Amino acid sequence: MKPLRSDDPHNARWFAEEVRPHEAELRSYLRGKFSAHLDIDDLIQETYARLLQAREQTQLRSTRGYLFTIARNVALDAFRRRRVLVIDGVAELDLLPVLEDRPGIADAVARDQELQLLAEAIQALPERCRQVITLRKLHGLSHREIAQRLGITENTVNAQVAIGVLRLRDLLHARGVHRSLP
């Protein structure tokens, strides 16, 4: 299957016809199950990105089914990442190994290089996509705030974020960065 391209009208039409109609129901589902603990906009964004990846790799028989399954898995993954280690008693602190948590020079240099590549990849995005990604990821605005600021719909924000994340991933992978960046 050919790679998903954001400028391909077929992909935009597929997203508008097969995914967007389920967004309200998906948001309602996620709010009902996970809203007390997680950012729904982030869950939607990651769901769209994973759905687009799945579409690149296989033909989806039921977009709605994949969409809701992926959304549930995204939420569960977020919970797993947020797990907190609870220490029963101060006495146990002495038993924990103490390591310096600063990165070594090589790690710091590699991280700086990766951040420079990320900045270049963001600059390579189309203007609207770059605006949306910057407002969401760097300024922390919600999808609603971005839509209001740019005069576009929240659906457009969702689509641009999902497409932007995929393009950034592809650009970074092409340059040898194979791990998540902030």
trRosetta pair geometry for C-beta under 8 A, 3 or more apart (Angstrom, degrees):
i j d omega theta_ij theta_ji phi_ij phi_ji
1 55 7.9 -142 149 148 150 55
1 56 6.1 165 103 -180 119 41
1 57 6.7 172 48 -125 130 8
1 58 7.2 -150 -8 -69 149 13
1 59 7.2 176 -85 -57 137 72
3 56 5.9 12 -133 -140 50 118
3 170 7.5 89 -169 -115 141 145
4 8 7.4 -128 -168 34 51 132
4 11 5.6 119 -158 -122 86 144
4 52 5.3 -151 94 -180 172 97
4 53 7.9 -109 13 -84 136 32
4 55 6.2 71 -73 91 131 108
4 56 4.9 -93 -17 -77 101 99
4 166 6.5 -32 83 159 118 157
5 8 4.2 97 73 -21 99 108
5 11 6.3 173 65 3 56 149
6 11 7.0 -106 -116 95 25 139
6 12 7.7 68 -174 -66 52 94
6 126 7.3 -140 101 8 135 130
6 129 6.9 39 155 -80 165 147
6 163 3.9 89 -105 -168 122 131
6 164 7.9 50 -83 -57 156 46
6 166 7.6 156 -55 71 104 117
6 167 6.3 -41 -15 -54 130 123
7 126 7.7 132 -71 -51 105 144
8 11 4.3 73 80 7 104 108
8 12 7.0 177 90 -8 55 84
9 12 5.5 -55 -146 40 39 112
9 13 6.0 41 155 -21 70 105
10 13 5.8 -55 -148 37 28 111
10 14 6.3 31 152 -21 63 105
11 14 5.5 -49 -145 34 33 113
11 15 6.3 33 155 -19 64 104
12 15 5.8 -53 -149 36 30 111
12 16 6.3 27 154 -16 64 109
12 159 7.6 65 -131 -175 77 143
13 16 5.7 -58 -145 40 31 110
13 17 5.9 12 162 -5 68 115
14 17 6.2 -68 -139 47 23 98
14 18 5.3 -19 180 18 66 123
14 19 7.5 53 134 -7 69 101
14 55 7.7 133 134 -158 147 153
15 18 6.9 -61 -108 52 15 86
15 19 4.9 -35 -155 35 57 124
15 20 6.3 70 147 -29 69 98
15 159 5.7 101 148 -120 148 115
16 19 7.6 6 -32 49 10 83
16 20 5.2 -13 -140 14 38 138
17 20 7.5 39 -13 38 12 100
17 21 7.2 0 -174 -15 31 116
18 21 7.6 -82 -172 25 8 104
18 63 4.2 90 169 14 110 176
19 22 6.4 -80 -170 38 37 104
19 23 7.3 56 144 -55 71 89
19 48 7.0 88 178 -120 146 91
19 51 6.7 125 -113 126 129 153
19 63 6.2 -108 -74 167 67 129
19 67 6.4 156 -132 -94 80 134
20 23 5.6 -24 -158 -19 46 118
20 155 5.2 48 -137 -151 117 128
20 158 7.9 144 -106 78 84 133
20 159 7.6 -22 -76 -61 110 113
22 25 5.3 -64 -165 51 64 111
22 26 5.4 69 137 -30 87 107
22 63 7.6 -174 -2 117 144 98
22 64 5.3 171 -91 -115 150 89
22 67 5.7 97 100 100 150 162
22 68 7.8 -103 169 -51 137 91
23 26 5.5 -58 -142 38 30 113
23 27 6.2 31 159 -20 67 104
23 44 7.3 53 -145 -145 93 129
23 155 6.5 -155 -1 -103 168 93
23 158 7.0 164 -123 36 138 175
24 27 5.8 -52 -147 35 29 110
24 28 6.4 30 153 -19 62 107
25 28 5.6 -55 -149 37 31 113
25 29 6.3 36 152 -22 65 105
26 29 5.6 -52 -148 35 31 114
26 30 6.3 25 156 -14 65 107
26 44 6.8 112 120 -111 123 95
26 47 7.3 -179 179 114 139 164
26 67 6.2 -80 -92 148 133 116
26 68 6.6 -143 -110 -90 89 74
26 71 5.8 -170 -160 -74 106 163
27 30 5.9 -58 -145 41 30 107
27 31 6.1 31 156 -20 66 108
27 40 6.1 69 -144 172 81 133
27 44 6.8 -4 -86 -77 83 129
28 31 5.8 -53 -143 37 28 111
28 32 6.3 28 157 -19 62 109
29 32 5.9 -62 -152 37 25 110
29 33 6.4 1 161 0 64 114
29 68 6.6 -29 116 -132 171 102
29 71 7.0 82 96 111 124 146
30 33 6.2 -68 -140 48 29 97
30 34 5.4 -45 -172 45 69 109
30 35 6.7 103 129 -60 70 81
30 38 7.8 -85 177 83 104 117
30 40 5.2 130 113 -131 126 95
30 43 5.4 164 -153 101 147 148
30 44 7.2 -131 12 -60 165 82
30 71 6.0 -100 -73 172 111 124
30 75 6.6 -174 -135 -72 94 135
31 34 7.5 -76 -102 58 11 64
31 35 4.1 25 -147 -51 56 134
31 40 6.0 -4 -73 -91 77 143
32 35 7.3 56 -17 -3 16 110
33 72 7.8 -25 111 -113 164 81
33 75 6.9 63 108 149 117 169
34 37 5.9 -80 -171 54 69 95
34 38 4.8 -14 155 35 111 118
34 40 7.5 141 89 -89 100 76
34 43 6.9 111 94 -75 144 161
34 75 4.6 -111 -80 -150 162 134
34 78 8.0 82 -170 69 140 130
35 38 7.1 -88 -114 58 22 70
35 40 5.9 -7 -108 -56 86 112
37 79 7.1 37 127 -97 142 92
37 82 7.7 172 170 80 110 165
38 42 7.0 -117 170 66 92 112
38 43 5.8 73 134 -50 127 120
38 75 6.1 -164 32 -136 167 85
38 78 5.3 75 -118 117 133 149
38 79 7.6 -76 -59 -61 124 75
39 42 4.1 63 89 10 110 113
39 43 6.8 173 91 -13 57 83
40 43 5.5 -54 -148 36 36 114
40 44 6.2 37 154 -20 69 104
41 44 5.7 -53 -147 36 31 111
41 45 6.3 34 154 -21 65 107
41 142 5.5 176 -28 -154 162 78
41 143 4.5 -174 -134 -12 124 108
41 144 8.0 -113 -83 -8 134 78
42 45 5.6 -52 -146 36 32 114
42 46 6.3 26 159 -12 66 107
42 78 7.7 112 112 -105 119 144
43 46 6.1 -59 -147 41 28 105
43 47 6.1 33 153 -24 64 110
43 71 6.3 66 160 -155 105 83
43 74 5.4 135 -152 113 75 123
43 75 5.6 21 -130 -76 129 83
43 78 6.9 -75 -91 -19 91 152
44 47 5.5 -56 -147 35 29 116
44 48 6.4 29 156 -19 64 104
44 71 7.6 4 -98 -118 49 109
44 143 7.5 -32 71 -35 135 155
44 158 6.0 -60 138 -128 120 117
45 48 6.0 -56 -152 34 28 109
45 49 6.5 26 152 -18 63 106
45 136 7.5 142 -101 179 156 150
45 143 7.8 -172 -59 -70 106 120
45 158 6.7 -139 -89 -140 66 69
45 161 4.7 -59 -131 125 110 135
45 162 6.3 -160 -156 -69 60 73
45 165 7.0 116 167 -27 99 146
46 49 5.6 -52 -147 36 35 113
46 50 6.3 30 156 -15 67 106
46 74 4.7 148 103 -147 118 133
47 50 6.0 -60 -148 40 28 106
47 51 6.1 30 154 -22 65 109
47 67 6.7 64 166 -162 118 67
47 70 5.1 125 -147 114 79 106
47 71 4.4 10 -109 -88 140 74
47 74 5.1 -106 -71 -5 76 155
48 51 5.5 -54 -143 36 30 113
48 52 6.3 31 157 -19 65 105
48 158 6.0 147 -43 168 160 93
48 159 7.3 -136 -172 -102 150 40
48 161 7.2 91 69 86 138 91
48 162 3.4 -80 121 -94 120 139
49 52 5.9 -56 -151 35 28 110
49 53 6.5 29 150 -18 63 105
49 161 7.9 -77 -55 126 101 80
49 162 5.0 -155 -66 -143 62 75
49 165 4.6 -47 -104 90 132 137
49 166 5.9 -178 -142 -55 83 85
50 53 5.4 -51 -149 36 36 114
50 54 6.3 39 152 -21 67 103
50 70 4.8 177 98 -164 125 128
50 73 7.8 -136 138 82 167 117
50 74 6.6 -159 6 -71 146 112
51 54 5.6 -51 -148 35 32 112
51 55 6.4 34 151 -21 64 104
51 60 8.0 21 -167 -83 85 154
51 63 7.6 64 -166 -159 124 81
51 66 6.1 119 -126 126 92 112
51 67 5.8 17 -99 -99 140 68
51 70 5.5 -166 -66 45 82 167
51 162 7.8 -23 53 -155 97 140
52 55 5.6 -51 -148 34 33 114
52 56 6.7 41 149 -25 62 99
52 162 5.8 137 -17 161 137 112
52 163 7.4 171 -113 -87 168 55
52 166 5.5 -76 106 -66 138 147
53 56 5.6 -50 -156 27 35 115
53 57 6.7 16 154 -8 66 110
53 166 6.9 -169 -64 -111 81 109
54 57 6.0 -69 -151 43 33 103
54 58 6.3 -42 176 44 71 96
54 60 6.5 73 123 -76 108 110
54 66 6.0 -170 108 -172 156 136
54 70 7.0 -122 -17 -79 145 137
55 58 7.5 -91 -126 64 21 56
55 60 5.7 -44 -99 -20 78 119
60 63 5.3 78 126 -83 137 64
60 66 5.2 -69 -144 -12 121 152
61 65 7.6 -14 84 48 83 132
62 65 3.5 42 107 16 123 118
62 66 6.3 155 89 -14 68 82
63 66 5.9 -58 -149 40 30 109
63 67 6.0 37 153 -28 66 109
64 67 5.5 -54 -145 33 29 118
64 68 6.5 19 162 -11 65 106
65 68 6.4 -61 -148 39 26 101
65 69 6.2 22 157 -14 64 113
66 69 5.8 -63 -144 42 29 109
66 70 5.9 27 160 -19 68 110
67 70 6.1 -59 -146 37 22 107
67 71 6.3 23 155 -21 61 109
68 71 5.5 -49 -143 34 33 115
68 72 6.5 36 156 -19 64 102
69 72 5.9 -53 -152 34 31 110
69 73 6.4 26 152 -14 64 108
70 73 5.6 -59 -149 41 33 110
70 74 6.1 38 152 -25 68 104
71 74 5.6 -49 -145 33 30 113
71 75 6.5 30 155 -17 63 105
72 75 5.9 -57 -152 36 30 110
72 76 6.3 26 153 -16 66 108
73 76 5.6 -54 -144 40 33 110
73 77 6.2 38 154 -22 66 105
74 77 5.7 -54 -149 36 29 113
74 78 6.5 32 151 -21 63 104
75 78 5.6 -52 -151 33 32 113
75 79 6.6 33 150 -18 64 102
76 79 5.6 -50 -151 34 36 112
76 80 6.5 39 150 -21 65 102
77 80 5.6 -52 -150 34 34 113
77 81 6.5 33 152 -19 65 104
78 81 5.8 -54 -150 36 33 111
78 82 6.4 24 154 -15 65 111
79 82 5.8 -65 -148 41 31 107
79 83 7.3 61 151 -54 62 78
80 83 6.0 -19 -165 -22 37 112
87 90 7.9 77 124 -92 118 31
87 92 5.4 -161 -172 82 102 126
87 93 6.6 68 164 -69 154 76
88 92 6.5 70 68 -5 62 147
89 92 5.3 98 80 -4 89 100
90 93 5.6 -30 -172 1 55 119
91 94 6.5 -44 -178 19 48 109
91 95 8.0 41 136 -13 66 103
92 95 5.4 -51 -163 30 57 116
92 96 7.1 64 144 -33 74 94
93 96 5.9 -46 -160 15 41 115
103 107 3.7 -121 -179 96 113 126
103 108 4.9 149 96 -57 116 77
103 111 6.7 61 105 -10 172 139
104 107 4.8 94 53 10 74 103
104 108 6.9 -139 96 -6 36 89
105 108 5.7 -57 -146 37 31 111
105 109 6.2 29 157 -18 67 106
106 109 5.9 -55 -147 37 29 109
106 110 6.3 29 155 -18 64 108
107 110 5.7 -56 -146 39 30 111
107 111 6.2 31 155 -21 65 108
108 111 5.7 -54 -146 36 29 112
108 112 6.4 31 153 -20 63 105
109 112 5.7 -53 -149 35 31 112
109 113 6.4 32 152 -19 64 105
110 113 5.7 -55 -151 36 31 112
110 114 6.4 31 152 -19 65 106
111 114 5.6 -54 -148 37 32 112
111 115 6.3 32 153 -19 65 105
112 115 5.7 -53 -147 36 31 110
112 116 6.4 35 152 -21 64 104
113 116 5.6 -52 -150 34 32 114
113 117 6.5 34 150 -18 64 104
114 117 5.5 -51 -149 36 34 113
114 118 6.4 39 149 -22 65 102
114 172 7.8 48 -157 -150 85 116
114 177 5.3 122 -131 -118 98 131
114 181 5.9 -165 149 -98 113 122
115 118 5.4 -47 -147 33 35 116
115 119 6.5 40 151 -21 64 100
115 181 7.0 160 -91 -157 59 127
115 182 8.0 6 -106 34 98 104
116 119 5.7 -49 -150 33 33 112
116 120 6.6 31 150 -15 63 104
117 120 5.6 -55 -149 39 33 111
117 121 6.2 35 151 -22 66 106
117 172 6.1 106 132 -120 119 81
117 175 5.3 -174 -152 108 134 152
117 177 5.8 167 95 -28 150 141
118 121 5.5 -54 -145 36 32 112
118 122 6.4 34 154 -21 65 102
118 168 7.2 35 -142 -165 77 114
118 172 6.7 11 -88 -90 69 122
118 177 7.8 -99 -59 103 82 174
118 181 5.1 -150 -81 131 141 163
119 122 5.8 -51 -149 33 30 111
119 123 6.6 31 151 -18 62 106
120 123 5.6 -55 -151 37 33 113
120 124 6.5 34 150 -23 65 106
121 124 5.6 -55 -151 32 34 114
121 125 7.4 51 148 -37 61 90
121 167 7.8 166 175 127 100 82
121 168 5.1 101 138 -136 129 73
121 171 4.1 148 -132 104 111 139
121 172 5.7 -35 -66 -57 162 81
121 175 7.8 -128 -67 9 113 138
122 125 5.9 -36 -164 3 40 116
122 130 6.0 107 171 -134 75 92
122 133 6.3 -151 -136 104 98 136
122 134 6.9 101 -176 -71 129 90
122 168 6.9 16 -76 -105 64 115
123 130 7.1 53 -117 -125 25 139
124 167 8.0 -150 101 151 99 116
124 171 6.2 152 70 -122 142 154
125 129 4.4 -121 169 97 115 111
125 130 4.1 154 82 -67 112 84
125 133 6.4 63 59 16 176 142
125 164 5.8 26 -135 -130 144 93
125 167 6.1 119 -107 100 91 141
125 168 7.3 -23 -68 -65 118 86
126 129 4.6 76 61 17 85 112
126 130 6.7 -158 86 -12 35 91
127 130 5.8 -61 -146 35 24 111
127 131 6.5 25 157 -21 63 105
128 131 5.7 -52 -151 32 32 113
128 132 6.4 28 154 -16 65 107
128 150 7.6 104 -146 -172 85 143
128 152 7.9 91 -160 -55 119 158
128 160 6.1 -103 130 -122 95 140
129 132 5.9 -57 -149 38 30 109
129 133 6.2 27 156 -16 66 109
129 160 5.0 -159 -110 -164 64 95
129 163 6.2 -88 -120 94 126 108
129 164 4.5 167 -179 -81 101 102
129 167 7.1 36 158 34 152 147
130 133 5.9 -55 -141 40 28 108
130 134 6.0 28 159 -19 64 111
130 164 7.5 161 -73 -124 35 126
131 134 6.0 -61 -148 38 24 110
131 135 6.3 18 159 -14 64 110
131 150 6.3 119 130 -101 134 133
132 135 6.0 -59 -146 39 27 107
132 136 6.1 17 159 -12 65 113
132 146 5.9 78 -135 178 73 140
132 150 7.2 -42 -79 -26 80 164
132 157 5.7 177 -141 -139 122 68
132 160 4.1 83 42 114 166 132
132 161 5.8 -118 141 -64 119 71
132 164 6.4 -167 82 -25 106 150
133 136 6.0 -63 -143 42 26 105
133 137 5.6 -10 175 11 68 118
133 138 7.9 59 132 -5 66 96
133 160 7.5 -124 -40 140 76 95
133 161 6.6 142 -87 -118 66 63
133 164 4.2 -151 -66 160 121 154
133 165 7.6 166 -112 -57 112 62
133 168 7.4 138 -141 -44 153 134
134 137 6.8 -63 -119 51 18 87
134 138 5.0 -26 -163 28 60 124
134 139 6.8 47 143 -5 68 103
135 138 7.3 -28 -71 53 10 85
135 139 5.1 -40 -148 46 45 124
135 141 4.7 -33 164 36 93 129
135 145 7.6 -156 164 106 120 97
135 146 4.7 134 110 -110 138 103
135 149 6.7 -178 -136 70 153 148
135 150 7.7 -132 -8 -39 162 116
136 139 7.4 38 0 54 9 80
136 140 7.5 40 -178 -111 33 15
136 141 6.2 -82 -91 62 42 77
136 143 7.3 22 -104 -81 114 62
136 146 6.1 -18 -63 -63 84 147
136 157 7.7 138 -65 -177 123 105
136 161 5.7 35 -1 -108 171 120
137 140 7.8 5 179 -68 10 47
137 182 7.9 135 178 135 108 69
141 145 4.1 -124 -173 91 104 126
141 146 5.0 131 110 -56 124 82
141 149 7.1 -28 -173 -2 163 142
142 145 4.7 97 52 6 77 101
142 146 7.0 -141 94 -4 41 86
143 146 5.7 -54 -148 37 32 112
143 147 6.3 36 153 -22 65 106
143 154 5.0 75 139 -148 110 94
143 157 4.6 148 -158 110 87 140
143 158 6.3 25 -142 -63 142 76
143 161 7.5 -80 -103 -18 102 145
144 147 5.7 -54 -149 34 30 113
144 148 6.5 27 154 -16 64 106
144 154 6.0 -15 -89 -93 57 119
145 148 5.8 -56 -148 38 31 109
145 149 6.1 29 156 -19 66 110
146 149 5.8 -57 -144 39 29 110
146 150 6.0 2 166 4 66 114
146 152 7.9 -31 130 58 81 103
146 157 4.9 120 93 -126 122 134
147 150 6.6 -71 -139 50 21 92
147 151 7.9 -167 169 17 53 1
147 152 5.4 -107 -140 80 67 67
147 153 5.9 -15 -144 171 124 15
147 154 4.6 -59 -55 -71 153 59
147 156 7.1 122 -114 57 94 95
147 157 5.0 -90 -65 -30 88 132
148 151 7.6 24 -174 -70 25 40
150 157 7.7 142 46 -83 132 98
152 156 4.3 -91 162 76 119 142
152 157 6.4 142 97 -49 113 79
153 156 4.7 104 58 2 78 99
153 157 7.2 -135 103 -2 47 84
154 157 5.2 -49 -151 34 41 116
154 158 6.3 46 150 -22 68 101
155 158 5.6 -49 -149 34 33 114
155 159 6.4 31 154 -16 65 105
156 159 5.7 -54 -146 39 32 109
156 160 6.1 30 156 -18 66 109
157 160 5.9 -59 -145 40 27 108
157 161 6.2 27 157 -19 64 107
158 161 6.0 -57 -148 35 26 109
158 162 6.4 22 157 -15 63 109
159 162 5.9 -58 -147 39 29 109
159 163 6.1 23 158 -13 66 111
160 163 5.8 -56 -140 43 29 108
160 164 5.8 33 158 -23 65 111
161 164 5.6 -56 -142 38 26 113
161 165 6.3 28 159 -21 63 105
162 165 6.0 -53 -148 33 27 110
162 166 6.6 23 155 -14 61 107
163 166 5.8 -59 -152 39 32 110
163 167 6.2 29 153 -18 67 108
164 167 5.7 -56 -144 38 31 108
164 168 6.1 31 157 -19 66 106
165 168 5.8 -54 -145 37 28 111
165 169 6.3 32 154 -21 62 106
166 169 5.6 -54 -148 35 30 113
166 170 6.3 27 155 -16 65 107
167 170 5.7 -56 -147 39 32 110
167 171 6.2 31 155 -18 67 107
168 171 5.8 -55 -144 39 30 110
168 172 6.1 24 159 -14 66 110
169 172 6.0 -62 -146 41 25 106
169 173 6.1 26 157 -19 64 110
170 173 5.7 -53 -141 37 29 111
170 174 6.3 33 156 -23 63 106
171 174 5.7 -54 -151 32 29 114
171 175 6.7 12 154 -5 62 109
172 175 5.8 -66 -151 46 34 102
172 177 4.0 -62 175 68 98 116
172 178 7.9 173 128 -67 97 32
172 181 7.1 -149 -124 -6 161 129
173 176 7.7 81 -172 -48 31 10
173 177 6.7 -92 -76 68 32 63
173 178 6.2 67 -118 -94 77 70
177 181 7.1 7 162 -44 138 119
